[in-house]
Amino acid sequence: LPAGTITVPIDLPSGTITVPIDLPSGTITVPIDLPTGTITVPIDLPTGTITVPIDLPT
């Protein structure tokens, strides 16, 4: 997977979403506690650092 972001649409009241990625580390599991919206998950390569900023109305 090229460096960049994965944008994951969420239409769940609560729970978790699993984001499969094409890296040796496997998958990213992103816990959510939001009514609706999206989570953008930037993936910084080659370090593989992952941050999960949440930019949603509350």
mmCIF file of the N, C-alpha and C atoms, coordinates in Angstrom:
data_MODEL
# 
_entry.id   MODEL 
# 
loop_
_atom_site.group_PDB 
_atom_site.id 
_atom_site.type_symbol 
_atom_site.label_atom_id 
_atom_site.label_alt_id 
_atom_site.label_comp_id 
_atom_site.label_asym_id 
_atom_site.label_entity_id 
_atom_site.label_seq_id 
_atom_site.pdbx_PDB_ins_code 
_atom_site.Cartn_x 
_atom_site.Cartn_y 
_atom_site.Cartn_z 
_atom_site.occupancy 
_atom_site.B_iso_or_equiv 
_atom_site.pdbx_formal_charge 
_atom_site.auth_seq_id 
_atom_site.auth_comp_id 
_atom_site.auth_asym_id 
_atom_site.auth_atom_id 
_atom_site.pdbx_PDB_model_num 
ATOM 1   N N  . LEU A 1 1  ? 0.844   -1.191 0.000  1.00 0.00 ? 1  LEU A N  1 
ATOM 2   C CA . LEU A 1 1  ? 0.000   0.000  0.000  1.00 0.00 ? 1  LEU A CA 1 
ATOM 3   C C  . LEU A 1 1  ? 0.880   1.242  0.000  1.00 0.00 ? 1  LEU A C  1 
ATOM 4   N N  . PRO A 1 2  ? 0.650   2.147  -0.941 1.00 0.00 ? 2  PRO A N  1 
ATOM 5   C CA . PRO A 1 2  ? 1.430   3.395  -0.970 1.00 0.00 ? 2  PRO A CA 1 
ATOM 6   C C  . PRO A 1 2  ? 1.159   4.249  0.262  1.00 0.00 ? 2  PRO A C  1 
ATOM 7   N N  . ALA A 1 3  ? 2.115   5.085  0.611  1.00 0.00 ? 3  ALA A N  1 
ATOM 8   C CA . ALA A 1 3  ? 1.881   6.022  1.707  1.00 0.00 ? 3  ALA A CA 1 
ATOM 9   C C  . ALA A 1 3  ? 0.698   6.914  1.379  1.00 0.00 ? 3  ALA A C  1 
ATOM 10  N N  . GLY A 1 4  ? -0.092  7.223  2.377  1.00 0.00 ? 4  GLY A N  1 
ATOM 11  C CA . GLY A 1 4  ? -1.288  8.034  2.146  1.00 0.00 ? 4  GLY A CA 1 
ATOM 12  C C  . GLY A 1 4  ? -2.288  7.805  3.240  1.00 0.00 ? 4  GLY A C  1 
ATOM 13  N N  . THR A 1 5  ? -3.551  7.797  2.893  1.00 0.00 ? 5  THR A N  1 
ATOM 14  C CA . THR A 1 5  ? -4.572  7.601  3.903  1.00 0.00 ? 5  THR A CA 1 
ATOM 15  C C  . THR A 1 5  ? -5.608  6.597  3.445  1.00 0.00 ? 5  THR A C  1 
ATOM 16  N N  . ILE A 1 6  ? -6.240  5.972  4.412  1.00 0.00 ? 6  ILE A N  1 
ATOM 17  C CA . ILE A 1 6  ? -7.418  5.158  4.145  1.00 0.00 ? 6  ILE A CA 1 
ATOM 18  C C  . ILE A 1 6  ? -8.605  5.871  4.774  1.00 0.00 ? 6  ILE A C  1 
ATOM 19  N N  . THR A 1 7  ? -9.616  6.148  3.998  1.00 0.00 ? 7  THR A N  1 
ATOM 20  C CA . THR A 1 7  ? -10.816 6.764  4.556  1.00 0.00 ? 7  THR A CA 1 
ATOM 21  C C  . THR A 1 7  ? -11.898 5.707  4.699  1.00 0.00 ? 7  THR A C  1 
ATOM 22  N N  . VAL A 1 8  ? -12.365 5.541  5.921  1.00 0.00 ? 8  VAL A N  1 
ATOM 23  C CA . VAL A 1 8  ? -13.306 4.470  6.220  1.00 0.00 ? 8  VAL A CA 1 
ATOM 24  C C  . VAL A 1 8  ? -14.656 5.050  6.605  1.00 0.00 ? 8  VAL A C  1 
ATOM 25  N N  . PRO A 1 9  ? -15.667 4.862  5.776  1.00 0.00 ? 9  PRO A N  1 
ATOM 26  C CA . PRO A 1 9  ? -17.010 5.318  6.134  1.00 0.00 ? 9  PRO A CA 1 
ATOM 27  C C  . PRO A 1 9  ? -17.582 4.490  7.283  1.00 0.00 ? 9  PRO A C  1 
ATOM 28  N N  . ILE A 1 10 ? -18.256 5.158  8.200  1.00 0.00 ? 10 ILE A N  1 
ATOM 29  C CA . ILE A 1 10 ? -18.829 4.475  9.361  1.00 0.00 ? 10 ILE A CA 1 
ATOM 30  C C  . ILE A 1 10 ? -20.318 4.765  9.434  1.00 0.00 ? 10 ILE A C  1 
ATOM 31  N N  . ASP A 1 11 ? -21.107 3.707  9.485  1.00 0.00 ? 11 ASP A N  1 
ATOM 32  C CA . ASP A 1 11 ? -22.538 3.908  9.669  1.00 0.00 ? 11 ASP A CA 1 
ATOM 33  C C  . ASP A 1 11 ? -23.034 3.008  10.791 1.00 0.00 ? 11 ASP A C  1 
ATOM 34  N N  . LEU A 1 12 ? -22.199 2.888  11.831 1.00 0.00 ? 12 LEU A N  1 
ATOM 35  C CA . LEU A 1 12 ? -22.527 2.027  12.953 1.00 0.00 ? 12 LEU A CA 1 
ATOM 36  C C  . LEU A 1 12 ? -22.733 2.870  14.203 1.00 0.00 ? 12 LEU A C  1 
ATOM 37  N N  . PRO A 1 13 ? -23.610 2.434  15.087 1.00 0.00 ? 13 PRO A N  1 
ATOM 38  C CA . PRO A 1 13 ? -23.827 3.136  16.359 1.00 0.00 ? 13 PRO A CA 1 
ATOM 39  C C  . PRO A 1 13 ? -22.612 3.013  17.272 1.00 0.00 ? 13 PRO A C  1 
ATOM 40  N N  . SER A 1 14 ? -21.982 1.858  17.275 1.00 0.00 ? 14 SER A N  1 
ATOM 41  C CA . SER A 1 14 ? -20.810 1.653  18.125 1.00 0.00 ? 14 SER A CA 1 
ATOM 42  C C  . SER A 1 14 ? -20.121 0.356  17.745 1.00 0.00 ? 14 SER A C  1 
ATOM 43  N N  . GLY A 1 15 ? -18.975 0.109  18.334 1.00 0.00 ? 15 GLY A N  1 
ATOM 44  C CA . GLY A 1 15 ? -18.265 -1.131 18.072 1.00 0.00 ? 15 GLY A CA 1 
ATOM 45  C C  . GLY A 1 15 ? -16.890 -0.871 17.508 1.00 0.00 ? 15 GLY A C  1 
ATOM 46  N N  . THR A 1 16 ? -16.444 -1.752 16.619 1.00 0.00 ? 16 THR A N  1 
ATOM 47  C CA . THR A 1 16 ? -15.133 -1.579 16.016 1.00 0.00 ? 16 THR A CA 1 
ATOM 48  C C  . THR A 1 16 ? -15.194 -1.823 14.522 1.00 0.00 ? 16 THR A C  1 
ATOM 49  N N  . ILE A 1 17 ? -14.226 -1.277 13.831 1.00 0.00 ? 17 ILE A N  1 
ATOM 50  C CA . ILE A 1 17 ? -14.068 -1.576 12.412 1.00 0.00 ? 17 ILE A CA 1 
ATOM 51  C C  . ILE A 1 17 ? -12.666 -2.114 12.180 1.00 0.00 ? 17 ILE A C  1 
ATOM 52  N N  . THR A 1 18 ? -12.545 -3.072 11.290 1.00 0.00 ? 18 THR A N  1 
ATOM 53  C CA . THR A 1 18 ? -11.238 -3.617 10.959 1.00 0.00 ? 18 THR A CA 1 
ATOM 54  C C  . THR A 1 18 ? -10.854 -3.186 9.556  1.00 0.00 ? 18 THR A C  1 
ATOM 55  N N  . VAL A 1 19 ? -9.702  -2.550 9.447  1.00 0.00 ? 19 VAL A N  1 
ATOM 56  C CA . VAL A 1 19 ? -9.234  -2.041 8.171  1.00 0.00 ? 19 VAL A CA 1 
ATOM 57  C C  . VAL A 1 19 ? -8.088  -2.911 7.674  1.00 0.00 ? 19 VAL A C  1 
ATOM 58  N N  . PRO A 1 20 ? -8.345  -3.765 6.689  1.00 0.00 ? 20 PRO A N  1 
ATOM 59  C CA . PRO A 1 20 ? -7.263  -4.573 6.131  1.00 0.00 ? 20 PRO A CA 1 
ATOM 60  C C  . PRO A 1 20 ? -6.294  -3.719 5.326  1.00 0.00 ? 20 PRO A C  1 
ATOM 61  N N  . ILE A 1 21 ? -4.992  -3.939 5.521  1.00 0.00 ? 21 ILE A N  1 
ATOM 62  C CA . ILE A 1 21 ? -3.988  -3.193 4.771  1.00 0.00 ? 21 ILE A CA 1 
ATOM 63  C C  . ILE A 1 21 ? -2.964  -4.159 4.195  1.00 0.00 ? 21 ILE A C  1 
ATOM 64  N N  . ASP A 1 22 ? -2.325  -3.738 3.126  1.00 0.00 ? 22 ASP A N  1 
ATOM 65  C CA . ASP A 1 22 ? -1.359  -4.577 2.447  1.00 0.00 ? 22 ASP A CA 1 
ATOM 66  C C  . ASP A 1 22 ? 0.033   -4.354 3.017  1.00 0.00 ? 22 ASP A C  1 
ATOM 67  N N  . LEU A 1 23 ? 0.204   -4.725 4.272  1.00 0.00 ? 23 LEU A N  1 
ATOM 68  C CA . LEU A 1 23 ? 1.490   -4.609 4.935  1.00 0.00 ? 23 LEU A CA 1 
ATOM 69  C C  . LEU A 1 23 ? 1.745   -5.883 5.729  1.00 0.00 ? 23 LEU A C  1 
ATOM 70  N N  . PRO A 1 24 ? 3.032   -6.177 6.017  1.00 0.00 ? 24 PRO A N  1 
ATOM 71  C CA . PRO A 1 24 ? 3.357   -7.389 6.786  1.00 0.00 ? 24 PRO A CA 1 
ATOM 72  C C  . PRO A 1 24 ? 2.714   -7.396 8.175  1.00 0.00 ? 24 PRO A C  1 
ATOM 73  N N  . SER A 1 25 ? 2.432   -6.226 8.711  1.00 0.00 ? 25 SER A N  1 
ATOM 74  C CA . SER A 1 25 ? 1.872   -6.148 10.057 1.00 0.00 ? 25 SER A CA 1 
ATOM 75  C C  . SER A 1 25 ? 0.453   -6.691 10.110 1.00 0.00 ? 25 SER A C  1 
ATOM 76  N N  . GLY A 1 26 ? -0.206  -6.801 8.973  1.00 0.00 ? 26 GLY A N  1 
ATOM 77  C CA . GLY A 1 26 ? -1.529  -7.420 8.932  1.00 0.00 ? 26 GLY A CA 1 
ATOM 78  C C  . GLY A 1 26 ? -2.625  -6.396 8.777  1.00 0.00 ? 26 GLY A C  1 
ATOM 79  N N  . THR A 1 27 ? -3.396  -6.189 9.860  1.00 0.00 ? 27 THR A N  1 
ATOM 80  C CA . THR A 1 27 ? -4.533  -5.293 9.780  1.00 0.00 ? 27 THR A CA 1 
ATOM 81  C C  . THR A 1 27 ? -4.469  -4.220 10.858 1.00 0.00 ? 27 THR A C  1 
ATOM 82  N N  . ILE A 1 28 ? -5.221  -3.163 10.618 1.00 0.00 ? 28 ILE A N  1 
ATOM 83  C CA . ILE A 1 28 ? -5.420  -2.130 11.628 1.00 0.00 ? 28 ILE A CA 1 
ATOM 84  C C  . ILE A 1 28 ? -6.809  -2.334 12.212 1.00 0.00 ? 28 ILE A C  1 
ATOM 85  N N  . THR A 1 29 ? -6.885  -2.458 13.537 1.00 0.00 ? 29 THR A N  1 
ATOM 86  C CA . THR A 1 29 ? -8.194  -2.512 14.177 1.00 0.00 ? 29 THR A CA 1 
ATOM 87  C C  . THR A 1 29 ? -8.472  -1.163 14.823 1.00 0.00 ? 29 THR A C  1 
ATOM 88  N N  . VAL A 1 30 ? -9.550  -0.530 14.397 1.00 0.00 ? 30 VAL A N  1 
ATOM 89  C CA . VAL A 1 30 ? -9.860  0.815  14.872 1.00 0.00 ? 30 VAL A CA 1 
ATOM 90  C C  . VAL A 1 30 ? -11.135 0.782  15.701 1.00 0.00 ? 30 VAL A C  1 
ATOM 91  N N  . PRO A 1 31 ? -10.997 0.920  17.025 1.00 0.00 ? 31 PRO A N  1 
ATOM 92  C CA . PRO A 1 31 ? -12.185 1.000  17.867 1.00 0.00 ? 31 PRO A CA 1 
ATOM 93  C C  . PRO A 1 31 ? -12.927 2.318  17.637 1.00 0.00 ? 31 PRO A C  1 
ATOM 94  N N  . ILE A 1 32 ? -14.255 2.260  17.573 1.00 0.00 ? 32 ILE A N  1 
ATOM 95  C CA . ILE A 1 32 ? -15.031 3.478  17.365 1.00 0.00 ? 32 ILE A CA 1 
ATOM 96  C C  . ILE A 1 32 ? -16.126 3.593  18.411 1.00 0.00 ? 32 ILE A C  1 
ATOM 97  N N  . ASP A 1 33 ? -16.482 4.808  18.720 1.00 0.00 ? 33 ASP A N  1 
ATOM 98  C CA . ASP A 1 33 ? -17.548 5.079  19.680 1.00 0.00 ? 33 ASP A CA 1 
ATOM 99  C C  . ASP A 1 33 ? -18.291 6.307  19.181 1.00 0.00 ? 33 ASP A C  1 
ATOM 100 N N  . LEU A 1 34 ? -18.710 6.229  17.922 1.00 0.00 ? 34 LEU A N  1 
ATOM 101 C CA . LEU A 1 34 ? -19.272 7.390  17.260 1.00 0.00 ? 34 LEU A CA 1 
ATOM 102 C C  . LEU A 1 34 ? -20.586 7.023  16.608 1.00 0.00 ? 34 LEU A C  1 
ATOM 103 N N  . PRO A 1 35 ? -21.501 7.979  16.517 1.00 0.00 ? 35 PRO A N  1 
ATOM 104 C CA . PRO A 1 35 ? -22.787 7.709  15.856 1.00 0.00 ? 35 PRO A CA 1 
ATOM 105 C C  . PRO A 1 35 ? -22.620 7.498  14.350 1.00 0.00 ? 35 PRO A C  1 
ATOM 106 N N  . THR A 1 36 ? -22.016 8.435  13.668 1.00 0.00 ? 36 THR A N  1 
ATOM 107 C CA . THR A 1 36 ? -21.851 8.353  12.213 1.00 0.00 ? 36 THR A CA 1 
ATOM 108 C C  . THR A 1 36 ? -20.627 9.148  11.790 1.00 0.00 ? 36 THR A C  1 
ATOM 109 N N  . GLY A 1 37 ? -20.284 9.064  10.531 1.00 0.00 ? 37 GLY A N  1 
ATOM 110 C CA . GLY A 1 37 ? -19.188 9.862  10.011 1.00 0.00 ? 37 GLY A CA 1 
ATOM 111 C C  . GLY A 1 37 ? -18.108 8.996  9.414  1.00 0.00 ? 37 GLY A C  1 
ATOM 112 N N  . THR A 1 38 ? -16.884 9.520  9.413  1.00 0.00 ? 38 THR A N  1 
ATOM 113 C CA . THR A 1 38 ? -15.764 8.766  8.875  1.00 0.00 ? 38 THR A CA 1 
ATOM 114 C C  . THR A 1 38 ? -14.543 8.893  9.772  1.00 0.00 ? 38 THR A C  1 
ATOM 115 N N  . ILE A 1 39 ? -13.677 7.893  9.699  1.00 0.00 ? 39 ILE A N  1 
ATOM 116 C CA . ILE A 1 39 ? -12.362 7.987  10.327 1.00 0.00 ? 39 ILE A CA 1 
ATOM 117 C C  . ILE A 1 39 ? -11.320 7.929  9.226  1.00 0.00 ? 39 ILE A C  1 
ATOM 118 N N  . THR A 1 40 ? -10.401 8.859  9.257  1.00 0.00 ? 40 THR A N  1 
ATOM 119 C CA . THR A 1 40 ? -9.299  8.830  8.310  1.00 0.00 ? 40 THR A CA 1 
ATOM 120 C C  . THR A 1 40 ? -8.056  8.305  9.015  1.00 0.00 ? 40 THR A C  1 
ATOM 121 N N  . VAL A 1 41 ? -7.461  7.271  8.436  1.00 0.00 ? 41 VAL A N  1 
ATOM 122 C CA . VAL A 1 41 ? -6.307  6.632  9.059  1.00 0.00 ? 41 VAL A CA 1 
ATOM 123 C C  . VAL A 1 41 ? -5.071  6.833  8.193  1.00 0.00 ? 41 VAL A C  1 
ATOM 124 N N  . PRO A 1 42 ? -4.240  7.825  8.563  1.00 0.00 ? 42 PRO A N  1 
ATOM 125 C CA . PRO A 1 42 ? -2.995  8.030  7.822  1.00 0.00 ? 42 PRO A CA 1 
ATOM 126 C C  . PRO A 1 42 ? -1.990  6.925  8.134  1.00 0.00 ? 42 PRO A C  1 
ATOM 127 N N  . ILE A 1 43 ? -1.322  6.425  7.100  1.00 0.00 ? 43 ILE A N  1 
ATOM 128 C CA . ILE A 1 43 ? -0.279  5.424  7.299  1.00 0.00 ? 43 ILE A CA 1 
ATOM 129 C C  . ILE A 1 43 ? 1.039   5.996  6.795  1.00 0.00 ? 43 ILE A C  1 
ATOM 130 N N  . ASP A 1 44 ? 1.981   6.158  7.726  1.00 0.00 ? 44 ASP A N  1 
ATOM 131 C CA . ASP A 1 44 ? 3.276   6.717  7.369  1.00 0.00 ? 44 ASP A CA 1 
ATOM 132 C C  . ASP A 1 44 ? 4.263   5.590  7.092  1.00 0.00 ? 44 ASP A C  1 
ATOM 133 N N  . LEU A 1 45 ? 4.672   5.453  5.844  1.00 0.00 ? 45 LEU A N  1 
ATOM 134 C CA . LEU A 1 45 ? 5.664   4.461  5.469  1.00 0.00 ? 45 LEU A CA 1 
ATOM 135 C C  . LEU A 1 45 ? 6.994   5.163  5.238  1.00 0.00 ? 45 LEU A C  1 
ATOM 136 N N  . PRO A 1 46 ? 8.146   4.458  5.375  1.00 0.00 ? 46 PRO A N  1 
ATOM 137 C CA . PRO A 1 46 ? 8.229   3.024  5.673  1.00 0.00 ? 46 PRO A CA 1 
ATOM 138 C C  . PRO A 1 46 ? 8.174   2.685  7.153  1.00 0.00 ? 46 PRO A C  1 
ATOM 139 N N  . THR A 1 47 ? 8.028   3.681  8.011  1.00 0.00 ? 47 THR A N  1 
ATOM 140 C CA . THR A 1 47 ? 8.080   3.420  9.451  1.00 0.00 ? 47 THR A CA 1 
ATOM 141 C C  . THR A 1 47 ? 6.868   2.622  9.916  1.00 0.00 ? 47 THR A C  1 
ATOM 142 N N  . GLY A 1 48 ? 5.768   2.717  9.172  1.00 0.00 ? 48 GLY A N  1 
ATOM 143 C CA . GLY A 1 48 ? 4.568   1.987  9.541  1.00 0.00 ? 48 GLY A CA 1 
ATOM 144 C C  . GLY A 1 48 ? 3.819   2.633  10.688 1.00 0.00 ? 48 GLY A C  1 
ATOM 145 N N  . THR A 1 49 ? 4.186   3.869  11.009 1.00 0.00 ? 49 THR A N  1 
ATOM 146 C CA . THR A 1 49 ? 3.483   4.581  12.073 1.00 0.00 ? 49 THR A CA 1 
ATOM 147 C C  . THR A 1 49 ? 2.050   4.875  11.648 1.00 0.00 ? 49 THR A C  1 
ATOM 148 N N  . ILE A 1 50 ? 1.136   4.593  12.555 1.00 0.00 ? 50 ILE A N  1 
ATOM 149 C CA . ILE A 1 50 ? -0.281  4.789  12.248 1.00 0.00 ? 50 ILE A CA 1 
ATOM 150 C C  . ILE A 1 50 ? -0.897  5.719  13.286 1.00 0.00 ? 50 ILE A C  1 
ATOM 151 N N  . THR A 1 51 ? -1.566  6.763  12.803 1.00 0.00 ? 51 THR A N  1 
ATOM 152 C CA . THR A 1 51 ? -2.297  7.636  13.715 1.00 0.00 ? 51 THR A CA 1 
ATOM 153 C C  . THR A 1 51 ? -3.755  7.686  13.303 1.00 0.00 ? 51 THR A C  1 
ATOM 154 N N  . VAL A 1 52 ? -4.632  7.865  14.274 1.00 0.00 ? 52 VAL A N  1 
ATOM 155 C CA . VAL A 1 52 ? -6.064  7.873  13.981 1.00 0.00 ? 52 VAL A CA 1 
ATOM 156 C C  . VAL A 1 52 ? -6.689  9.166  14.485 1.00 0.00 ? 52 VAL A C  1 
ATOM 157 N N  . PRO A 1 53 ? -6.589  10.232 13.671 1.00 0.00 ? 53 PRO A N  1 
ATOM 158 C CA . PRO A 1 53 ? -7.283  11.467 14.017 1.00 0.00 ? 53 PRO A CA 1 
ATOM 159 C C  . PRO A 1 53 ? -8.778  11.334 13.766 1.00 0.00 ? 53 PRO A C  1 
ATOM 160 N N  . ILE A 1 54 ? -9.580  11.922 14.634 1.00 0.00 ? 54 ILE A N  1 
ATOM 161 C CA . ILE A 1 54 ? -11.030 11.896 14.455 1.00 0.00 ? 54 ILE A CA 1 
ATOM 162 C C  . ILE A 1 54 ? -11.525 13.323 14.274 1.00 0.00 ? 54 ILE A C  1 
ATOM 163 N N  . ASP A 1 55 ? -12.079 13.584 13.108 1.00 0.00 ? 55 ASP A N  1 
ATOM 164 C CA . ASP A 1 55 ? -12.542 14.929 12.789 1.00 0.00 ? 55 ASP A CA 1 
ATOM 165 C C  . ASP A 1 55 ? -14.023 14.864 12.443 1.00 0.00 ? 55 ASP A C  1 
ATOM 166 N N  . LEU A 1 56 ? -14.853 14.785 13.478 1.00 0.00 ? 56 LEU A N  1 
ATOM 167 C CA . LEU A 1 56 ? -16.288 14.614 13.294 1.00 0.00 ? 56 LEU A CA 1 
ATOM 168 C C  . LEU A 1 56 ? -17.058 15.572 14.189 1.00 0.00 ? 56 LEU A C  1 
ATOM 169 N N  . PRO A 1 57 ? -18.268 15.908 13.778 1.00 0.00 ? 57 PRO A N  1 
ATOM 170 C CA . PRO A 1 57 ? -19.168 16.632 14.691 1.00 0.00 ? 57 PRO A CA 1 
ATOM 171 C C  . PRO A 1 57 ? -19.533 15.739 15.864 1.00 0.00 ? 57 PRO A C  1 
ATOM 172 N N  . THR A 1 58 ? -19.731 16.319 17.031 1.00 0.00 ? 58 THR A N  1 
ATOM 173 C CA . THR A 1 58 ? -19.993 15.506 18.217 1.00 0.00 ? 58 THR A CA 1 
ATOM 174 C C  . THR A 1 58 ? -21.434 15.642 18.660 1.00 0.00 ? 58 THR A C  1 
# 
